[in-house]
């Protein structure tokens, strides 16, 4: 069974419902997640709400939040809300901002700092293990799974 040692979230939305209000501001009163105001009568149109905000507080593994502050698609406030929800129950959360990072280029805008942050996080929370294969040979094992953007 594959066990997830740590999680990395980069420029992630709180939910599709919240993003609908961002992408279609004129519908903000009628659609949105739990923080939205108004009657939310159009929420039934969204079949897969992908509500990260509803599950992030249940994660027990360490979480690294990488936030590009110039994200033109997902407001950085979504990452801040996700971090606040997770950190309220999980003391192994780290939030790192990249002032010039946009939605698709935070890794580039962050340069060496971006990659060093990930490397240090993984070394601390998902260290490489030495394992033996069927022939008795040693090899390094580290499974990295990157979910969502």
C-alpha positions in Angstrom: 0.0 0.0 0.0 1.3 3.4 -1.0 1.5 5.8 1.9 1.7 9.5 1.2 4.4 11.1 3.4 3.8 14.7 2.5 1.7 17.0 0.3 2.6 20.0 -1.9 0.0 22.4 -3.0 0.8 25.1 -5.4 -1.6 27.9 -6.4 -4.6 25.8 -5.5 -8.2 27.0 -5.3 -10.5 26.5 -2.3 -13.2 25.0 -4.4 -14.7 25.0 -8.0 -17.7 26.8 -6.5 -15.5 29.6 -5.2 -13.6 29.8 -8.5 -17.0 30.2 -10.4 -17.5 33.4 -8.4 -14.0 34.6 -9.3 -14.2 33.8 -13.0 -17.8 35.1 -13.3 -18.1 38.0 -10.8 -21.6 38.8 -12.0 -22.7 35.4 -10.6 -20.9 35.8 -7.3 -24.2 36.3 -5.4 -25.7 33.1 -6.9 -22.8 30.6 -6.8 -20.0 29.9 -4.4 -18.6 27.9 -1.6 -19.3 28.1 2.1 -17.7 31.6 2.4 -19.9 33.1 -0.4 -22.7 35.4 0.4 -26.1 35.2 -1.2 -28.6 32.4 -1.9 -26.2 30.3 -4.0 -29.1 29.0 -6.1 -26.8 28.0 -9.0 -24.6 25.7 -7.0 -26.5 22.7 -8.3 -25.0 23.3 -11.7 -21.6 22.2 -10.4 -21.4 18.4 -10.4 -17.8 18.1 -9.0 -17.2 20.9 -6.5 -13.6 19.9 -5.8 -13.8 21.4 -2.4 -10.2 21.4 -1.2 -11.2 23.7 1.7 -13.5 21.0 3.1 -10.8 18.3 3.2 -7.5 20.1 3.8 -8.1 20.4 7.5 -8.3 16.6 7.7 -4.8 16.0 6.3 -2.4 14.7 8.9 0.7 14.6 6.7 3.0 17.7 6.4 1.8 20.2 3.8 3.9 22.7 1.8 1.9 25.6 0.4 3.6 27.4 -2.6 1.8 30.6 -3.5 2.5 32.8 -6.5 1.3 36.2 -5.4 0.7 37.4 -9.0 -1.5 34.4 -9.8 -3.9 35.7 -12.4 -6.2 32.7 -12.3 -6.5 31.6 -8.7 -6.5 34.4 -6.1 -3.7 34.0 -3.6 -6.3 34.4 -0.9 -7.4 30.9 -1.7 -4.0 29.5 -0.7 -4.1 31.6 2.4 -7.5 30.2 3.4 -6.3 26.7 2.7 -3.2 27.2 4.8 -5.2 28.7 7.7 -7.7 25.7 7.6 -4.9 23.2 7.5 -2.6 24.8 10.1 -5.4 25.1 12.6 -5.2 21.3 13.0 -1.8 20.4 11.6 1.4 21.9 12.9 3.5 20.6 10.0 2.3 23.1 7.5 4.6 25.6 5.7 3.4 28.5 3.6 5.9 30.1 1.2 5.1 33.1 -1.0 6.7 33.9 -4.3 6.1 37.7 -5.0 6.4 37.5 -8.8 4.9 34.0 -9.3 2.0 33.7 -11.6 -0.3 30.7 -12.0 1.8 28.7 -14.4 5.3 30.1 -13.7 5.7 30.2 -9.9 8.4 27.5 -10.3 10.3 29.8 -12.8 9.7 33.0 -10.9 10.8 31.4 -7.7 14.1 30.2 -9.1 16.5 28.5 -6.8 14.4 29.5 -3.7 11.5 27.5 -5.1 13.4 24.3 -5.7 15.4 24.6 -2.4 12.1 25.0 -0.5 10.8 21.8 -2.1 14.0 19.9 -1.6 14.3 20.9 2.1 10.6 20.0 2.7 10.9 16.6 1.1 14.2 15.9 2.9 12.6 16.6 6.2 9.2 15.0 5.6 9.7 12.4 2.9 13.3 11.2 3.2 14.8 8.8 0.6 14.8 5.2 2.0 17.3 2.6 1.1 15.6 -0.6 0.0 16.7 -4.0 -1.2 15.4 -5.5 -4.4 14.8 -9.2 -5.0 18.5 -9.6 -6.0 19.7 -8.2 -2.8 20.9 -4.9 -4.4 20.3 -1.7 -2.5 18.5 1.2 -4.2 17.0 4.5 -3.1 13.2 4.8 -2.9 11.3 8.0 -2.7 7.8 8.3 -4.2 6.8 11.8 -5.0 3.2 12.5 -6.0 2.2 16.0 -7.1 -1.6 16.6 -7.1 -3.6 19.4 -8.6 -2.8 22.9 -9.7 
